[in-house]
């Protein structure tokens, strides 16, 4: 059977990870977050960076042990020895990729409409089709496209930081003041955590990475640290240029900050960069999502047709096609803030399971080779994953009931799919 080809080194994978994190979330959601947390929004980003780093360390250790596509499924299966639980975590990850790609593509349609009078839904579907073609052509082409887009979107955020710390604000800023107190900071933290998710998808392209047991852990930690520092500086910068009340009601908060600092032409520039950021998010979400489908098919928990590799491009072309069709279907509905919260709810459950997996494997597989180990341990017991579990549980109780119901419904559908596919698989094995 054809295999995926290993193209990506440390630089490309780190850029891939930074691109996954520095996506549409920061450009779209920072206004909403500032509305809740005011000038103290930076605290929400610090909390987000810490939780992401806890999970990043856990993903790094597990990736150094099991560098495979379908990463979450493989991690949980080996730690918990339970196919059903592993399937549900893998299901949540793959469905989240689809919903995220669909919703963010609608964000692209909204920005694109400012430049060209095209219906949002048409732009969104067109973007999904074009980027799926890039995904089909190959990971090398996707990686270089991502690297270019990552540098562009990073430049936009760095420009915001420069403006923030060079444009004087006559009014003093109290960086500890929040209009809704600590509860507002917590709400902002949960919302903006959508801007941090994505690095976990790096583990799902393990079979296309050179020396994955060493490269993936390093790239995960680097990408989380780089993105966290940029986010915190951006959150400190924006409220120095524009009052938080104005940012909160702006449909394009980054463009507003740029306009205040450099004039109306900067508004157009940042809107253009936002298009690149959104495009990049959709591209790498489609890539990682298709590899998740491929990986779970290899593990025989998704239909085997998703395992097919194109002989010429060496990409999982059926998985690419399936995620395209599903993303187009989901793009017909959805509000970006609501879906962001649904995605975060799913990721919170996944992160809790991943952190637990590290702890369990320290005892059930103490002698297995680990090219990377989570730092700060008491004997075998890793401390940081425990904090990661605690933060995930805390975040799980911060969502509105509608979000929880939507998340639980997705899990329920996954459970039904598992039972149907399991029965079909058993019937097929008996006939053979």
Buried (B, 14 or more C-beta within 10 A) or exposed (E): EBEBBBBBBBEBBBBBBBBBBBBBBBBBBBBBBBBBBBBBBBBBBBBBBBBBBBBBBBBBBBBBBBBBBBBBBBBBBBBBEEBBBBBBBBBBBBBBBBBBBBBBBBBBBBBBBBEEEEEBBEBBBBBBEEBBEBBBBBBBBBBBBBBBBBBBBBEBBBBBBBBBEEBEEEEEBEBEEBBBEEEBBBBBBBBBBBBBBBBBBBBBBBBBBEEBBBBBBBBBBBBBBBBBEBBBBBBBBBBBBBBBEBBBEBEBBBBBBBBBBBEEEBBBBBBBBBBBBBBBBBBBBBBBBBBBBBBBBBBEBBBEEBBBBBEEBBBBBBBBBBBBEBBBEBBEEBEBBBBBBBBBBBBBBBBBBBBBBBBBBBEEEEEEEBBBBBEEEEEEEBBBBBBBBEBBEEBBEBBEEEBBEBBEEBBEEBBEBBEEBBEEBEEEEEEE
